[in-house]
Amino acid sequence: MAIATSFTFGIFPIMGFSTPLNTLAAFLLRLNQPVVQVVNWIMGPLKLILIIPFLRLGEWLFAAEPFSLSLTEFSKIFFNDWWGTTQEFAWTFVHAISGWLVVAPLSYLIIYFAAKVLLSRRVVSTSPGSGSAR
């Protein structure tokens, strides 16, 4: 559950929110905090790759005009004036989050069951008496 939760919140499309979301989820759900944070950090590059697809999906859902700035240009504006950027691009954030909300439940389930299968096989293959010599 820690891996799937961290993966899902780790690809949240707004920069700076995945760590607090993961920390809160791990605390509330009593998940392994180090595992959650490691998976969250591993998801960083994937998050960057998925921001635009989440945004486009949200724009499609809202029938909105496509966002025209590059991620690099937007990041410069955001880090210079995050509050002004938040106000100016609030609907862009809503679109990206909406795209993530559509994908998040399915990605959670896929990662949850894949991790469960892979980790249960790992536990069985390394348990005493399983026949694996070390």
C-alpha positions as CSV (number, residue, x, y, z in Angstrom):
1,M,0.0,0.0,0.0
2,A,2.9,2.4,0.7
3,I,4.3,1.9,-2.8
4,A,1.0,2.5,-4.5
5,T,0.1,5.5,-2.4
6,S,3.5,7.1,-2.8
7,F,3.5,6.4,-6.6
8,T,0.0,8.0,-7.0
9,F,0.8,11.1,-4.9
10,G,4.3,11.2,-6.3
11,I,3.0,12.0,-9.8
12,F,0.7,14.8,-8.5
13,P,1.2,17.4,-11.3
14,I,1.8,20.5,-9.1
15,M,5.4,20.9,-8.1
16,G,6.1,21.0,-4.3
17,F,2.9,19.2,-3.3
18,S,3.8,15.5,-3.6
19,T,6.1,15.4,-0.5
20,P,3.5,17.0,1.9
21,L,0.7,14.8,0.3
22,N,2.9,11.7,0.8
23,T,3.9,12.6,4.3
24,L,0.3,13.2,5.3
25,A,-1.0,10.0,3.6
26,A,1.8,7.9,5.3
27,F,0.9,9.4,8.7
28,L,-2.8,9.0,8.3
29,L,-2.6,5.5,6.8
30,R,0.3,4.4,9.1
31,L,2.4,3.6,6.1
32,N,6.2,3.0,6.1
33,Q,7.4,6.6,5.9
34,P,10.9,5.9,4.5
35,V,9.4,3.7,1.7
36,V,6.9,6.4,0.9
37,Q,9.5,9.1,0.6
38,V,11.9,7.0,-1.4
39,V,9.2,6.1,-3.9
40,N,8.2,9.7,-4.0
41,W,11.7,10.9,-4.9
42,I,12.0,8.1,-7.5
43,M,8.7,9.4,-9.1
44,G,10.2,12.9,-9.6
45,P,11.3,12.4,-13.3
46,L,8.0,10.6,-14.1
47,K,6.1,13.5,-12.6
48,L,7.8,16.0,-14.9
49,I,7.0,13.8,-17.9
50,L,3.4,13.5,-16.9
51,I,2.6,17.1,-16.1
52,I,1.8,18.0,-19.7
53,P,-0.3,14.8,-20.4
54,F,-2.3,15.5,-17.2
55,L,-2.8,19.1,-18.3
56,R,-3.9,18.1,-21.8
57,L,-6.4,15.6,-20.3
58,G,-7.8,18.2,-18.0
59,E,-8.1,20.7,-20.9
60,W,-9.9,18.1,-22.9
61,L,-12.3,17.4,-20.0
62,F,-13.1,21.1,-19.6
63,A,-13.0,21.8,-23.4
64,A,-10.4,24.5,-22.6
65,E,-7.9,26.3,-24.8
66,P,-4.5,24.5,-24.6
67,F,-1.8,26.0,-22.3
68,S,0.8,27.6,-24.5
69,L,3.9,28.1,-22.3
70,S,6.7,25.5,-22.2
71,L,7.3,23.9,-18.8
72,T,10.7,25.7,-18.6
73,E,9.1,29.1,-19.2
74,F,6.3,28.4,-16.8
75,S,8.8,27.2,-14.1
76,K,10.7,30.5,-14.4
77,I,7.6,32.5,-14.0
78,F,6.4,30.3,-11.1
79,F,9.6,30.5,-9.1
80,N,9.9,34.3,-9.5
81,D,6.3,35.0,-8.3
82,W,4.6,31.8,-7.2
83,W,1.5,33.7,-5.8
84,G,1.0,35.8,-8.9
85,T,1.5,32.7,-11.1
86,T,-1.0,30.7,-9.0
87,Q,-3.6,33.4,-9.4
88,E,-3.0,33.9,-13.1
89,F,-2.9,30.2,-14.0
90,A,-5.4,28.8,-11.4
91,W,-7.5,27.1,-14.2
92,T,-4.3,25.6,-15.6
93,F,-3.7,24.0,-12.2
94,V,-7.3,22.8,-12.1
95,H,-6.9,21.2,-15.5
96,A,-3.7,19.4,-14.5
97,I,-5.2,18.2,-11.2
98,S,-8.3,17.1,-13.0
99,G,-6.3,15.0,-15.4
100,W,-4.4,13.5,-12.5
101,L,-7.7,12.7,-10.7
102,V,-8.9,10.7,-13.7
103,V,-5.7,8.7,-13.9
104,A,-4.9,8.4,-10.2
105,P,-7.4,5.6,-9.1
106,L,-6.4,3.3,-12.0
107,S,-2.7,3.9,-11.5
108,Y,-3.1,3.3,-7.8
109,L,-4.8,0.0,-8.4
110,I,-2.3,-1.2,-11.0
111,I,0.7,-0.3,-8.8
112,Y,-0.9,-1.8,-5.7
113,F,-1.7,-5.2,-7.3
114,A,1.6,-5.3,-9.1
115,A,3.6,-4.5,-6.0
116,K,1.5,-7.0,-4.0
117,V,2.2,-9.8,-6.5
118,L,5.9,-9.0,-6.8
119,L,6.5,-8.5,-3.1
120,S,4.6,-11.6,-2.2
121,R,6.7,-13.7,-4.6
122,R,9.8,-12.1,-3.1
123,V,8.7,-13.0,0.4
124,V,7.9,-16.6,-0.6
125,S,11.1,-17.1,-2.5
126,T,13.3,-15.9,0.5
127,S,11.4,-17.5,3.4
128,P,13.0,-20.3,5.3
129,G,12.3,-23.7,3.9
130,S,11.4,-22.3,0.5
131,G,14.3,-24.2,-1.1
132,S,16.3,-21.2,-2.1
133,A,19.9,-21.5,-1.1
134,R,21.9,-18.4,-0.1
